[in-house]
């Protein structure tokens, strides 16, 4: 016997929320793949300075996001099917998956909040090491100069946040993006530290908004799935 009345409304409401959840999973998966293959981040995070690879903490978070998007699409489909079929077993499995996914999202959010500044800090330290090598005579025997030029061209910046970084555009045309004039070099050259902060803070801000929206949807879905499951159990008694 199918559910009736308010429980039937909850059934279709849960289906709608699950469809939105499934779409959100697809969007998160798409955004994560875009961040993974974004030209700015790939140009920088694939760099290698001698035997040292650029920090890949950012990519760890992206891989987690890809997994979350794929799991969300599966769980969303499971919830849609369970709601339409009025299956207590499927709805129970769906609720369990939601709880696990929600716990993982909270853990990932805490990890991301704790490490949000560390990601940019590690990349800036990597840049500073390459910059120092590019200014020294040993830069001819390693790829420090190539690493620095990649940073400068990708982020349209020049030099770190120190005195050497400020005057670098004025005397190292081989390292910095070329401007039309001396005055433009002086005015338009931005600190690479600032540009690195802007690059990663903007992307982490986007991820944070997506995580909050998904968390709100998940809370509603957990409530609705439990109410529907109880409604199905009560209707099957009669």
PyMOL commands that set and color helices and strands:
alter all, ss='L'
color gray80, all
select helices_A, chain A and resi 6-37+39-45+57-85+88-135+137-141+144-155+163-171+182-188+192-235
alter helices_A, ss='H'
color red, helices_A
select strands_A, chain A and resi 48-49+52-53
alter strands_A, ss='S'
color yellow, strands_A
deselect
rebuild
show_as cartoon
